[in-house]
Amino acid sequence: MLGRREQQESFFDSEIFSRMVPEDHPLELIKRHVDFSFVEEECRGCYHPDLGRPSFPPEVLFRVLFLEVWANLSDIQVCRELRYNVLYRHFCGIGWDDAVPDDTTLVVFRRRLGEETFHRLFSRVVGQARDKGLLRGKWAIVDGTQVTAHAAAKTTVRLAREGRKKLLGVLSRHDARLAKELEAFGEPERDSDYADHGRLLAAELDKGRELISRLKDRTEPDLVALREFYRQVVDSEGPASFSDPDARWGFKRKGEPLLGYKVHVSTDETGMATAVKVTPGNEPELPQLASLLGDLDREGLRPLHLTADKGYDDAKTRQALLEAGIRPYIPSRYDLGRLKKMGLVYDPRRGTLTCPEGRKATGRTPHKGGGFIYYFSEHDCRDCPSRLCGLGASETRLRVYVNPGVFSHRARGLKRAMRIRKTIERLFGELKVWHRMARARYRGLSRVTIQVLLTLIVANAKKMAKRLQAQSSPSPA
């Protein structure tokens, strides 16, 4: 049953808090300027209206979770701090004689609310910032950042061996006799029996497929779920951890793989997060743009301009943004400077490419990535006196890739837009350095999403409190 917060502070609590809590502390500014009373309304559907003991008030528990992210504490640590930290008790609305929730209560509260409710809480904070005039909303700055999974990264050989043991362990709870018959599948192949790692891996995977085949007629739900997950592992369909089945391998940058998740965020030009989506680490950034813009539209925050990095470079996306009344400022992955360096001149109106000697390309063929491969005459290239374009000695003619879409969507003011884009980089730095978002606290996509939403709520609340305090403070004479 939903517990309600006592609004009236006792005289004793009032005396303690007024004497011991500094008025200019960031938590006090957040308490003063950011209203979290909407938490009870949003959480009402998570509790039975009549049955059960009264819970801790949802706003109190939400403030405890907020404090946990703000101070970079675990569930156990934040509950311990609340026993004696006057500032923390005052922020959470816990009187000196009131009981303090334990860590299990926080775990149950997070699970009870779930990802959908935390999305609504994030939306309410964004709406409050909008209503107080703290969002400019002319720009949407979009980017993604990696979050490392709370799981050990293992080789495929180790996963293949681990999966067989897990399958046999679950099977033993349902059919001990069959598990005993198949216990040989739990033993790893001997490394010394194989000439190289590739052959060892193939043997381990074949052994896993054989075990899956032996268990294909089993219908126990837990065994079926594990069997299907293990099949995805041995067939290289993405899963890379049994402890965190939603985590996937992605790349921070070329040559730097990372097991985890990707957080896709949109901010306005003030650095306030306005939309967010969390995906497995192998999901690209561009397909998430429509979802982020849809969230902005529902919040009444339709931007006039959008800036992003080269990961969002796509001619169709640029055209769709322009049709929606949003001017894109996205640098091209295609190196325009390369054409200039080769002395080539492209005429976007006529679609012609001219070499340094003034000769035009004789034809072009479509490229699978969009654009065209332009090629010049072998006769012209063979008799070229200068070869200023850099044609190699073994090449018979010049071939150059050109994407006309880059020229048709080049926006003025790109340099200024790239300076504005740094706003989201600063936000990611704050989230990772001060609020431990570089690594997931939990396992599973839903719980990692809750962590990200809470972290963004904290970052937004800090900005809101700081700006509202600056507006309310008298200007110096």
Kinemage of the C-alpha trace (Angstrom):
@kinemage 1
@onewidth
@group {chain A} dominant
@subgroup {mainchain}
@vectorlist {calphas} color= white
{ca met a 1} P 0.000 0.000 0.000
{ca leu a 2} L 1.221 3.487 -0.841
{ca gly a 3} L 2.792 5.305 2.095
{ca arg a 4} L 2.473 9.052 2.339
{ca arg a 5} L 5.097 11.557 3.319
{ca glu a 6} L 4.614 13.645 6.484
{ca gln a 7} L 4.661 17.221 5.238
{ca gln a 8} L 5.023 18.955 8.611
{ca glu a 9} L 8.514 19.020 10.115
{ca ser a 10} L 8.738 18.590 13.876
{ca phe a 11} L 10.132 21.429 15.992
{ca phe a 12} L 13.111 19.265 16.971
{ca asp a 13} L 13.914 18.400 13.331
{ca ser a 14} L 13.496 22.015 12.304
{ca glu a 15} L 16.009 23.143 14.916
{ca ile a 16} L 18.587 20.500 13.989
{ca phe a 17} L 18.316 21.016 10.257
{ca ser a 18} L 18.329 24.818 10.413
{ca arg a 19} L 21.473 24.836 12.563
{ca met a 20} L 23.475 22.070 10.858
{ca val a 21} L 22.548 22.153 7.153
{ca pro a 22} L 24.334 24.839 5.061
{ca glu a 23} L 21.874 26.853 3.001
{ca asp a 24} L 24.190 27.121 -0.014
{ca his a 25} L 24.953 23.402 -0.310
{ca pro a 26} L 24.087 22.034 -3.799
{ca leu a 27} L 21.687 19.477 -2.315
{ca glu a 28} L 19.876 22.237 -0.444
{ca leu a 29} L 19.610 24.271 -3.643
{ca ile a 30} L 18.121 21.253 -5.431
{ca lys a 31} L 15.679 20.691 -2.560
{ca arg a 32} L 14.658 24.343 -2.709
{ca his a 33} L 14.308 24.752 -6.475
{ca val a 34} L 13.396 21.323 -7.919
{ca asp a 35} L 9.977 19.945 -7.048
{ca phe a 36} L 9.833 16.139 -6.779
{ca ser a 37} L 6.256 15.972 -5.493
{ca phe a 38} L 5.198 14.418 -8.828
{ca val a 39} L 6.889 11.156 -7.800
{ca glu a 40} L 3.938 10.073 -5.655
{ca glu a 41} L 1.508 10.693 -8.518
{ca glu a 42} L 3.613 8.737 -11.025
{ca cys a 43} L 4.153 5.825 -8.599
{ca arg a 44} L 0.554 5.479 -7.418
{ca gly a 45} L -0.211 2.744 -9.941
{ca cys a 46} L 2.707 0.632 -8.659
{ca tyr a 47} L 0.990 -0.011 -5.292
{ca his a 48} L -2.296 -1.652 -4.277
{ca pro a 49} L -4.717 1.034 -3.040
{ca asp a 50} L -5.841 -0.896 0.077
{ca leu a 51} L -3.875 -4.092 0.717
{ca gly a 52} L -0.523 -4.410 2.446
{ca arg a 53} L 1.442 -2.361 4.944
{ca pro a 54} L 2.112 1.281 4.111
{ca ser a 55} L 5.347 1.615 2.174
{ca phe a 56} L 8.044 4.182 2.614
{ca pro a 57} L 6.762 7.272 0.780
{ca pro a 58} L 7.827 6.978 -2.900
{ca glu a 59} L 9.237 10.509 -2.945
{ca val a 60} L 11.498 9.658 -0.003
{ca leu a 61} L 12.776 6.503 -1.730
{ca phe a 62} L 13.254 8.390 -4.997
{ca arg a 63} L 15.280 11.046 -3.187
{ca val a 64} L 17.429 8.291 -1.657
{ca leu a 65} L 18.123 6.877 -5.136
{ca phe a 66} L 18.830 10.417 -6.370
{ca leu a 67} L 21.265 10.903 -3.495
{ca glu a 68} L 22.911 7.572 -4.285
{ca val a 69} L 23.758 8.707 -7.827
{ca trp a 70} L 24.618 12.260 -6.772
{ca ala a 71} L 27.133 11.110 -4.145
{ca asn a 72} L 28.290 8.020 -6.080
{ca leu a 73} L 27.199 5.558 -3.364
{ca ser a 74} L 25.907 1.987 -3.411
{ca asp a 75} L 22.554 0.935 -1.928
{ca ile a 76} L 24.263 -0.222 1.266
{ca gln a 77} L 26.454 2.881 1.547
{ca val a 78} L 23.629 5.374 1.101
{ca cys a 79} L 21.507 3.642 3.763
{ca arg a 80} L 24.474 3.715 6.156
{ca glu a 81} L 25.056 7.417 5.468
{ca leu a 82} L 21.398 8.204 6.160
{ca arg a 83} L 21.760 6.936 9.731
{ca tyr a 84} L 23.946 9.852 10.785
{ca asn a 85} L 24.315 12.364 7.926
{ca val a 86} L 22.074 15.302 8.791
{ca leu a 87} L 22.330 16.874 5.331
{ca tyr a 88} L 21.290 13.661 3.605
{ca arg a 89} L 18.366 13.074 5.980
{ca his a 90} L 17.109 16.607 5.408
{ca phe a 91} L 17.335 16.272 1.621
{ca cys a 92} L 15.427 12.980 1.650
{ca gly a 93} L 12.763 14.247 4.071
{ca ile a 94} L 13.661 11.757 6.808
{ca gly a 95} L 13.205 13.139 10.336
{ca trp a 96} L 15.660 12.446 13.122
{ca asp a 97} L 13.325 9.882 14.730
{ca asp a 98} L 12.150 8.366 11.421
{ca ala a 99} L 13.204 4.920 10.215
{ca val a 100} L 15.749 4.701 7.423
{ca pro a 101} L 15.024 2.359 4.472
{ca asp a 102} L 17.428 -0.538 4.005
{ca asp a 103} L 19.162 -1.552 0.798
{ca thr a 104} L 16.621 -4.308 0.059
{ca thr a 105} L 13.842 -1.705 0.106
{ca leu a 106} L 15.700 0.294 -2.548
{ca val a 107} L 16.147 -2.798 -4.735
{ca val a 108} L 12.434 -3.637 -4.487
{ca phe a 109} L 11.457 -0.001 -5.177
{ca arg a 110} L 13.550 0.148 -8.368
{ca arg a 111} L 12.095 -3.149 -9.546
{ca arg a 112} L 8.543 -2.112 -8.652
{ca leu a 113} L 8.731 1.108 -10.655
{ca gly a 114} L 10.519 -0.391 -13.641
{ca glu a 115} L 11.946 1.257 -16.719
{ca glu a 116} L 8.672 2.798 -17.918
{ca thr a 117} L 8.000 4.698 -14.681
{ca phe a 118} L 11.551 6.054 -14.558
{ca his a 119} L 11.090 7.299 -18.126
{ca arg a 120} L 8.022 9.213 -16.933
{ca leu a 121} L 9.945 10.647 -13.975
{ca phe a 122} L 12.691 11.828 -16.329
{ca ser a 123} L 10.040 13.371 -18.568
{ca arg a 124} L 8.496 15.216 -15.610
{ca val a 125} L 11.863 16.759 -14.715
{ca val a 126} L 12.367 17.866 -18.337
{ca gly a 127} L 8.844 19.305 -18.359
{ca gln a 128} L 9.541 21.205 -15.155
{ca ala a 129} L 12.698 22.709 -16.663
{ca arg a 130} L 10.698 23.715 -19.747
{ca asp a 131} L 7.905 25.295 -17.679
{ca lys a 132} L 10.428 27.315 -15.669
{ca gly a 133} L 11.994 28.701 -18.835
{ca leu a 134} L 15.314 26.882 -18.423
{ca leu a 135} L 15.277 25.215 -21.847
{ca arg a 136} L 16.045 27.270 -24.925
{ca gly a 137} L 15.092 24.441 -27.256
{ca lys a 138} L 16.323 25.956 -30.540
{ca trp a 139} L 19.040 23.322 -30.901
{ca ala a 140} L 19.009 19.553 -30.549
{ca ile a 141} L 22.495 18.189 -29.894
{ca val a 142} L 22.569 14.429 -30.419
{ca asp a 143} L 25.280 11.916 -29.633
{ca gly a 144} L 25.908 8.481 -28.152
{ca thr a 145} L 28.348 7.218 -25.547
{ca gln a 146} L 29.433 3.758 -24.432
{ca val a 147} L 28.798 2.281 -20.977
{ca thr a 148} L 30.886 -0.739 -20.007
{ca ala a 149} L 28.857 -3.737 -18.831
{ca his a 150} L 29.037 -4.887 -15.208
{ca ala a 151} L 30.397 -8.227 -16.383
{ca ala a 152} L 33.717 -9.812 -17.237
{ca ala a 153} L 34.554 -9.975 -20.934
{ca lys a 154} L 35.321 -13.589 -21.858
{ca thr a 155} L 36.638 -15.300 -24.958
{ca thr a 156} L 34.271 -17.387 -27.068
{ca val a 157} L 36.093 -20.536 -25.949
{ca arg a 158} L 35.375 -19.730 -22.297
{ca leu a 159} L 31.758 -18.887 -23.095
{ca ala a 160} L 31.314 -22.182 -24.932
{ca arg a 161} L 32.670 -24.104 -21.926
{ca glu a 162} L 30.744 -22.046 -19.371
{ca gly a 163} L 27.467 -22.490 -21.255
{ca arg a 164} L 27.697 -26.282 -21.259
{ca lys a 165} L 28.273 -26.335 -17.501
{ca lys a 166} L 25.311 -24.052 -16.914
{ca leu a 167} L 23.050 -26.189 -19.089
{ca leu a 168} L 24.033 -29.335 -17.215
{ca gly a 169} L 23.524 -27.565 -13.875
{ca val a 170} L 19.962 -26.573 -14.778
{ca leu a 171} L 19.290 -30.023 -16.259
{ca ser a 172} L 20.386 -31.722 -13.006
{ca arg a 173} L 17.557 -29.972 -11.142
{ca his a 174} L 15.008 -31.551 -13.492
{ca asp a 175} L 16.594 -34.852 -14.509
{ca ala a 176} L 19.631 -35.912 -12.466
{ca arg a 177} L 19.985 -39.214 -14.350
{ca leu a 178} L 20.233 -37.576 -17.782
{ca ala a 179} L 22.585 -34.929 -16.411
{ca lys a 180} L 24.837 -37.733 -15.170
{ca glu a 181} L 24.811 -39.365 -18.619
{ca leu a 182} L 25.800 -36.095 -20.282
{ca glu a 183} L 28.378 -34.969 -17.722
{ca ala a 184} L 31.211 -35.449 -20.241
{ca phe a 185} L 29.896 -32.388 -22.088
{ca gly a 186} L 30.821 -30.292 -19.047
{ca glu a 187} L 34.507 -31.057 -19.477
{ca pro a 188} L 36.597 -28.678 -21.607
{ca glu a 189} L 38.569 -29.893 -24.576
{ca arg a 190} L 42.303 -30.219 -23.922
{ca asp a 191} L 44.217 -27.339 -25.516
{ca ser a 192} L 47.167 -29.596 -26.336
{ca asp a 193} L 44.992 -31.776 -28.609
{ca tyr a 194} L 44.645 -28.964 -31.165
{ca ala a 195} L 47.247 -27.343 -33.374
{ca asp a 196} L 45.886 -23.811 -33.028
{ca his a 197} L 43.243 -21.732 -31.302
{ca gly a 198} L 40.891 -21.806 -34.297
{ca arg a 199} L 40.604 -25.586 -34.216
{ca leu a 200} L 40.140 -25.585 -30.441
{ca leu a 201} L 37.324 -23.045 -30.753
{ca ala a 202} L 35.621 -25.050 -33.504
{ca ala a 203} L 35.746 -28.185 -31.332
{ca glu a 204} L 34.286 -26.388 -28.307
{ca leu a 205} L 31.459 -24.925 -30.388
{ca asp a 206} L 30.693 -28.287 -32.015
{ca lys a 207} L 30.535 -29.851 -28.569
{ca gly a 208} L 28.097 -27.139 -27.489
{ca arg a 209} L 25.882 -27.702 -30.545
{ca glu a 210} L 25.837 -31.426 -29.818
{ca leu a 211} L 24.664 -30.788 -26.237
{ca ile a 212} L 21.950 -28.444 -27.517
{ca ser a 213} L 20.820 -31.184 -29.912
{ca arg a 214} L 20.651 -33.708 -27.045
{ca leu a 215} L 18.396 -31.336 -25.073
{ca lys a 216} L 16.111 -30.237 -27.924
{ca asp a 217} L 13.122 -32.185 -26.570
{ca arg a 218} L 13.277 -30.718 -23.060
{ca thr a 219} L 10.393 -28.351 -22.275
{ca glu a 220} L 11.283 -26.930 -18.830
{ca pro a 221} L 11.043 -23.096 -19.175
{ca asp a 222} L 14.346 -22.264 -17.472
{ca leu a 223} L 16.188 -24.925 -19.470
{ca val a 224} L 14.570 -23.824 -22.746
{ca ala a 225} L 15.540 -20.184 -22.118
{ca leu a 226} L 19.163 -21.065 -21.316
{ca arg a 227} L 19.364 -23.463 -24.256
{ca glu a 228} L 18.188 -20.769 -26.677
{ca phe a 229} L 20.631 -18.247 -25.231
{ca tyr a 230} L 23.503 -20.731 -25.484
{ca arg a 231} L 22.519 -21.477 -29.097
{ca gln a 232} L 22.955 -17.775 -29.875
{ca val a 233} L 26.408 -17.892 -28.247
{ca val a 234} L 27.664 -20.876 -30.257
{ca asp a 235} L 26.150 -19.489 -33.469
{ca ser a 236} L 27.850 -16.107 -32.876
{ca glu a 237} L 24.577 -14.139 -32.889
{ca gly a 238} L 25.698 -11.499 -30.390
{ca pro a 239} L 25.499 -12.593 -26.727
{ca ala a 240} L 28.852 -12.316 -24.986
{ca ser a 241} L 28.074 -12.830 -21.295
{ca phe a 242} L 25.915 -15.201 -19.266
{ca ser a 243} L 25.803 -12.789 -16.325
{ca asp a 244} L 24.607 -9.890 -18.503
{ca pro a 245} L 22.782 -11.400 -21.497
{ca asp a 246} L 21.768 -8.014 -22.968
{ca ala a 247} L 25.307 -6.620 -23.243
{ca arg a 248} L 26.900 -6.620 -26.695
{ca trp a 249} L 30.297 -5.884 -28.186
{ca gly a 250} L 30.620 -2.436 -29.705
{ca phe a 251} L 33.462 -0.043 -30.477
{ca lys a 252} L 34.410 3.156 -28.667
{ca arg a 253} L 36.541 3.903 -31.715
{ca lys a 254} L 38.327 1.873 -34.363
{ca gly a 255} L 40.376 -0.896 -32.764
{ca glu a 256} L 38.903 -0.407 -29.252
{ca pro a 257} L 36.125 -2.968 -28.657
{ca leu a 258} L 33.925 -2.635 -25.570
{ca leu a 259} L 31.326 -4.971 -24.044
{ca gly a 260} L 28.327 -3.054 -22.803
{ca tyr a 261} L 25.628 -0.604 -23.796
{ca lys a 262} L 25.259 2.591 -25.774
{ca val a 263} L 23.452 5.651 -24.395
{ca his a 264} L 21.883 7.898 -27.033
{ca val a 265} L 21.098 11.390 -25.703
{ca ser a 266} L 19.684 14.644 -27.007
{ca thr a 267} L 20.332 17.930 -25.207
{ca asp a 268} L 19.471 21.536 -25.911
{ca glu a 269} L 22.155 24.209 -26.211
{ca thr a 270} L 22.203 24.714 -22.408
{ca gly a 271} L 23.381 21.125 -21.849
{ca met a 272} L 20.092 19.908 -20.325
{ca ala a 273} L 19.273 16.334 -21.357
{ca thr a 274} L 15.876 16.268 -23.087
{ca ala a 275} L 15.620 12.744 -24.554
{ca val a 276} L 17.433 9.456 -24.027
{ca lys a 277} L 17.479 5.899 -25.323
{ca val a 278} L 19.679 3.018 -24.143
{ca thr a 279} L 20.570 0.149 -26.482
{ca pro a 280} L 23.023 -2.777 -26.531
{ca gly a 281} L 26.552 -1.713 -27.419
{ca asn a 282} L 26.422 -2.974 -31.003
{ca glu a 283} L 23.536 -0.700 -32.035
{ca pro a 284} L 24.557 2.159 -34.381
{ca glu a 285} L 23.671 5.743 -33.505
{ca leu a 286} L 21.855 6.884 -36.649
{ca pro a 287} L 18.761 4.606 -36.346
{ca gln a 288} L 18.068 5.963 -32.833
{ca leu a 289} L 17.694 9.548 -34.065
{ca ala a 290} L 14.024 9.147 -35.025
{ca ser a 291} L 13.175 7.881 -31.527
{ca leu a 292} L 14.939 10.809 -29.850
{ca leu a 293} L 13.208 13.352 -32.099
{ca gly a 294} L 9.876 11.648 -31.432
{ca asp a 295} L 10.422 12.064 -27.670
{ca leu a 296} L 11.267 15.740 -28.166
{ca asp a 297} L 8.114 16.229 -30.202
{ca arg a 298} L 5.970 14.667 -27.452
{ca glu a 299} L 7.566 17.004 -24.928
{ca gly a 300} L 6.781 20.033 -27.090
{ca leu a 301} L 10.494 20.668 -27.690
{ca arg a 302} L 10.725 20.552 -31.464
{ca pro a 303} L 14.112 22.129 -32.354
{ca leu a 304} L 14.957 24.404 -35.271
{ca his a 305} L 18.533 23.126 -35.666
{ca leu a 306} L 20.229 19.775 -35.079
{ca thr a 307} L 23.937 19.100 -34.755
{ca ala a 308} L 25.688 15.756 -34.455
{ca asp a 309} L 28.970 14.082 -35.354
{ca lys a 310} L 29.906 12.105 -38.476
{ca gly a 311} L 28.116 9.006 -37.190
{ca tyr a 312} L 24.839 10.661 -38.243
{ca asp a 313} L 26.045 11.522 -41.752
{ca asp a 314} L 23.333 10.311 -44.110
{ca ala a 315} L 21.753 12.072 -47.101
{ca lys a 316} L 18.262 10.629 -46.442
{ca thr a 317} L 18.414 11.725 -42.805
{ca arg a 318} L 19.430 15.252 -43.801
{ca gln a 319} L 16.577 15.442 -46.287
{ca ala a 320} L 14.052 14.122 -43.742
{ca leu a 321} L 15.205 16.708 -41.190
{ca leu a 322} L 14.855 19.532 -43.700
{ca glu a 323} L 11.342 18.363 -44.601
{ca ala a 324} L 10.475 18.371 -40.889
{ca gly a 325} L 11.671 21.983 -40.572
{ca ile a 326} L 14.908 21.105 -38.752
{ca arg a 327} L 18.176 22.394 -40.234
{ca pro a 328} L 20.930 19.756 -39.882
{ca tyr a 329} L 24.566 20.612 -39.097
{ca ile a 330} L 26.356 17.282 -39.530
{ca pro a 331} L 29.930 16.970 -40.844
{ca ser a 332} L 30.499 14.520 -43.670
{ca arg a 333} L 32.372 11.265 -43.304
{ca tyr a 334} L 33.464 11.832 -46.870
{ca asp a 335} L 36.717 13.801 -47.038
{ca leu a 336} L 36.043 16.822 -49.268
{ca gly a 337} L 39.627 17.960 -48.741
{ca arg a 338} L 40.844 14.919 -50.655
{ca leu a 339} L 39.346 16.234 -53.907
{ca lys a 340} L 41.051 19.606 -53.424
{ca lys a 341} L 44.369 17.933 -52.622
{ca met a 342} L 44.157 15.946 -55.864
{ca gly a 343} L 43.295 19.099 -57.799
{ca leu a 344} L 39.877 17.714 -58.822
{ca val a 345} L 36.871 19.992 -59.251
{ca tyr a 346} L 33.344 18.659 -58.839
{ca asp a 347} L 30.376 20.558 -60.309
{ca pro a 348} L 27.328 19.526 -58.240
{ca arg a 349} L 24.892 21.191 -60.649
{ca arg a 350} L 26.098 19.322 -63.731
{ca gly a 351} L 27.427 16.280 -61.886
{ca thr a 352} L 30.820 16.489 -63.623
{ca leu a 353} L 34.321 15.899 -62.262
{ca thr a 354} L 37.321 17.669 -63.818
{ca cys a 355} L 41.006 16.786 -63.368
{ca pro a 356} L 43.882 19.332 -62.938
{ca glu a 357} L 44.542 19.193 -66.704
{ca gly a 358} L 40.965 20.273 -67.452
{ca arg a 359} L 39.759 16.884 -68.688
{ca lys a 360} L 36.379 15.615 -67.547
{ca ala a 361} L 35.570 12.136 -66.270
{ca thr a 362} L 34.188 9.956 -69.045
{ca gly a 363} L 31.654 8.089 -66.913
{ca arg a 364} L 30.508 6.992 -63.484
{ca thr a 365} L 29.075 3.872 -61.810
{ca pro a 366} L 26.818 3.753 -58.711
{ca his a 367} L 28.452 2.837 -55.400
{ca lys a 368} L 26.737 0.553 -52.872
{ca gly a 369} L 27.237 3.140 -50.115
{ca gly a 370} L 25.595 5.871 -52.167
{ca gly a 371} L 27.285 8.250 -54.594
{ca phe a 372} L 29.343 7.248 -57.620
{ca ile a 373} L 32.744 6.043 -58.737
{ca tyr a 374} L 33.931 8.503 -61.418
{ca tyr a 375} L 36.490 7.258 -63.932
{ca phe a 376} L 38.607 9.016 -66.549
{ca ser a 377} L 39.769 7.946 -70.006
{ca glu a 378} L 42.767 5.603 -70.111
{ca his a 379} L 44.056 7.542 -73.137
{ca asp a 380} L 43.902 10.882 -71.272
{ca cys a 381} L 45.538 9.486 -68.137
{ca arg a 382} L 48.289 7.675 -70.058
{ca asp a 383} L 49.252 10.832 -71.956
{ca cys a 384} L 48.876 13.155 -68.942
{ca pro a 385} L 52.078 15.255 -68.680
{ca ser a 386} L 51.769 16.250 -65.011
{ca arg a 387} L 49.871 13.548 -63.125
{ca leu a 388} L 49.082 16.178 -60.468
{ca cys a 389} L 46.139 14.081 -59.314
{ca gly a 390} L 48.528 11.536 -57.816
{ca leu a 391} L 47.783 8.640 -60.179
{ca gly a 392} L 50.068 5.728 -59.376
{ca ala a 393} L 52.597 4.385 -61.876
{ca ser a 394} L 50.765 1.038 -62.153
{ca glu a 395} L 47.308 2.596 -62.593
{ca thr a 396} L 45.939 2.980 -66.096
{ca arg a 397} L 43.244 5.543 -65.274
{ca leu a 398} L 42.018 7.664 -62.366
{ca arg a 399} L 39.035 6.413 -60.359
{ca val a 400} L 37.521 8.622 -57.646
{ca tyr a 401} L 34.550 8.211 -55.280
{ca val a 402} L 32.191 11.217 -55.061
{ca asn a 403} L 29.003 11.487 -53.015
{ca pro a 404} L 26.812 14.248 -54.511
{ca gly a 405} L 24.610 14.257 -51.399
{ca val a 406} L 27.458 15.844 -49.431
{ca phe a 407} L 27.460 18.882 -51.710
{ca ser a 408} L 23.690 19.279 -51.798
{ca his a 409} L 23.350 19.332 -47.976
{ca arg a 410} L 26.332 21.421 -46.912
{ca ala a 411} L 25.096 23.834 -44.243
{ca arg a 412} L 26.644 27.203 -43.542
{ca gly a 413} L 27.709 27.780 -39.969
{ca leu a 414} L 29.015 24.231 -39.471
{ca lys a 415} L 32.007 25.413 -37.424
{ca arg a 416} L 29.751 27.263 -34.995
{ca ala a 417} L 27.484 24.208 -34.768
{ca met a 418} L 30.474 22.017 -33.913
{ca arg a 419} L 31.327 24.373 -31.044
{ca ile a 420} L 27.761 24.070 -29.788
{ca arg a 421} L 28.024 20.272 -30.110
{ca lys a 422} L 30.752 20.242 -27.457
{ca thr a 423} L 27.962 20.851 -24.927
{ca ile a 424} L 26.964 17.196 -25.034
{ca glu a 425} L 30.586 16.077 -24.697
{ca arg a 426} L 30.825 18.071 -21.464
{ca leu a 427} L 27.631 16.408 -20.229
{ca phe a 428} L 29.026 12.930 -20.937
{ca gly a 429} L 32.219 13.853 -19.111
{ca glu a 430} L 30.230 14.980 -16.064
{ca leu a 431} L 28.110 11.812 -16.058
{ca lys a 432} L 31.119 9.509 -16.266
{ca val a 433} L 33.588 11.310 -14.017
{ca trp a 434} L 31.267 12.448 -11.216
{ca his a 435} L 28.387 9.970 -11.360
{ca arg a 436} L 30.067 6.693 -12.377
{ca met a 437} L 28.192 6.196 -15.623
{ca ala a 438} L 31.294 4.955 -17.443
{ca arg a 439} L 30.447 1.506 -16.067
{ca ala a 440} L 27.038 -0.022 -15.484
{ca arg a 441} L 25.974 -0.475 -11.858
{ca tyr a 442} L 23.541 -3.240 -12.755
{ca arg a 443} L 23.070 -6.008 -15.319
{ca gly a 444} L 20.451 -6.161 -18.029
{ca leu a 445} L 19.194 -3.535 -20.452
{ca ser a 446} L 16.197 -2.485 -18.346
{ca arg a 447} L 18.204 -1.923 -15.159
{ca val a 448} L 21.014 -0.125 -16.986
{ca thr a 449} L 18.357 2.138 -18.536
{ca ile a 450} L 17.095 2.967 -15.031
{ca gln a 451} L 20.647 3.860 -13.979
{ca val a 452} L 21.056 6.153 -16.998
{ca leu a 453} L 17.690 7.860 -16.436
{ca leu a 454} L 18.480 8.488 -12.758
{ca thr a 455} L 21.900 9.867 -13.661
{ca leu a 456} L 20.418 12.259 -16.222
{ca ile a 457} L 17.761 13.358 -13.706
{ca val a 458} L 20.567 14.202 -11.275
{ca ala a 459} L 22.512 16.143 -13.930
{ca asn a 460} L 19.399 18.074 -14.981
{ca ala a 461} L 18.434 18.859 -11.378
{ca lys a 462} L 21.913 20.246 -10.677
{ca lys a 463} L 21.698 22.562 -13.675
{ca met a 464} L 18.150 23.638 -12.800
{ca ala a 465} L 19.039 24.471 -9.202
{ca lys a 466} L 22.149 26.396 -10.188
{ca arg a 467} L 20.341 28.542 -12.762
{ca leu a 468} L 17.262 29.188 -10.623
{ca gln a 469} L 19.477 30.158 -7.692
{ca ala a 470} L 21.379 32.576 -9.941
{ca gln a 471} L 18.079 34.116 -11.077
{ca ser a 472} L 16.817 34.539 -7.500
{ca ser a 473} L 20.070 35.953 -6.090
{ca pro a 474} L 20.240 39.769 -5.994
{ca ser a 475} L 22.720 41.230 -8.424
{ca pro a 476} L 25.727 42.974 -6.845
{ca ala a 477} L 25.406 46.731 -6.536
